[in-house]
């Protein structure tokens, strides 16, 4: 067994395996900015729900206070989870999909991804509607560039979610 291991190590030094780059490391070639957009919508929705929560008054029962605390905790946890999903999806597109030729064609891409990741951090750290909307704005800009690199035209439309915000979609016939 040791001989086989040594032989394989030597073979790996002489002819190393090519590294595969994809979000699933196969590579499957399946990338889509939709998950980042959906995560941004979720952060927006959670901020909206947090803002709509009625704080229990001084005469509230223990159950009413507990319900408020439970809802707030769930909304905040979901907001933070989806802000992290947003960041992860943007990082996957940046690291695994976009290539140097895309950056040459769209020189704003580097700065856009950086700003998107920063907005995702702010969306996670704060209960801030403007930060959540900034996440969606960046996700939509990334989506436009992504689909252009594939030669797929896009359109913006009101999303069918409670957020009601505009989202970029591919025009697929």
N, C-alpha and C positions, 0 to 999 in steps of 0.2 A: 504494500500500500504506500509506503514511504517513497519507493522508487517511482510509482505512478504520479504521486504528488510532486516530486522533484521534476519529473519530465514535463508535467503540465505547467509548472512555474517557469521552466526554461522556455517552453513553447510560447507562453504568454509574453515573456521578455522579447523574444525574437519577432513575434507577430501578434501584438496586442489586439484584443477585440475592439471593434469600433463601438464607441459609446452611442447609445440610442437616446434621443432627446424627444420627449413628449410628456404630456401631462400624466400619462399612464405608463411611461417608460417602455412601451412596446416597440416602436411608436405606432400608434393607430392612425395618426393624421387627422383626428377629429378634434377640432377646436371651435369655439363659439363664444362670442362675448355676451351671449344671453344670460349666462349665470351671473356675471358681474352686474348686469342691468337689473336682474331679478333681485339680487341681494341688496342693491341700492334702493329699489322700491320697498323692500321689506324694512330697511332702516328708516325710510321716510314714514312708513305706516306705523312703526313702533313709536317713533317720536310723536306722531299724531295721537296715537292711543294714550301715550303717557300724558300728553297735554289735556286729553279729555277726561282723565281720571279725576273723580271728585274726592277731594281729601275729606276724611271723616272729621266731622265737627266735634266740639267738646262733649256733646251728649251721645256720641256714637257708641254702639255696643262693642264689646271685645271682638265679636264675630265680624262686624263691619270694618273694624280696624285691621283685623287679620286678612280680610278679603282684599282691602286696599293694598296692604303690604305684599300679599301674594301676587296680585296682578302687576304691581309695579316691578317686583323682582322678575317676574316672567317676561315682561316687556323689555326691561333693561337687558336681561340675559339674551333674549332673542335678537335685540338690536346689536349687541356686541358680537354675537355669533355671526350674524350676517355681514357685519362690517368686516370681520375677519375673512369670511367667504369671498367678499368683494375683493379684498386685497390679494387673497390667494389666486383668484381667477385672473386678476390683472397681471400678477407675477407670472402665471403660467403662460399667458399670451405673450408677455414680454420676453421671457426666457426661452420658451420652447417654440412659439409660432413665428414671431416677427424676426426677420433676418436683416443683415446689413443693407441689402438692397431696398428693403421697406423703409429703413431709416433714411436712406439717401433720397428716396422718392417722397417721403413725408418727414422732413427734417424736424418738425414740431413733435414727433412721436416720443422722443426721449423725455422732453420736458412734460409732455402730456401724461405719460406713465408716472413720472415722478410726482406730479401734482395729484394724480388719481390716488396714488398710494398715501400721500399726505392727507388727502381728504378722507380716505378710509380710516386712517388713524384718528382723525378728529371726530369722524362719525362714531367711532367706537368709544372714544374717551368722553364725549359730551352728549347731552340731550339737546341737540342743536339742529333745527330744521334746515337752516341755511347750509350747514355742513353736509347733511344728508342729501340735499338737492344738488350740491356740488359734486357729490359722488355720482349721482345719476347723469349729470351733465358730462362728466369725464367719461363715464361708461358709454354714453351715446357717441361721444367724439371718437373713442377707441373703436366702437362698433362700425362707425362710418368708414374709418381707415381700414379696419379689418376686411370688411366686405369689398371695399375698392381693390384691395390687394388680390382678391379672388375674382375680380371682374363682375361682381354682383352689385347691381344698383340697389339703392336703399330708399326708404321713405320714412318720414317721421309721422307718428300718429299717437293719439291719446291712448294710453295703455288701458287694458280692460280690468285694471286692478282698482281697489278703493283709493289709491293715491291719485289717480286721474292725471298723472304727469305724462308728458310727451316722451315717447320712446322710439328709437331708431330700429327699424326692421328691414330685413333683406326683401327685395322684390323677387320672389321665386315663382316662376310660372309652372 
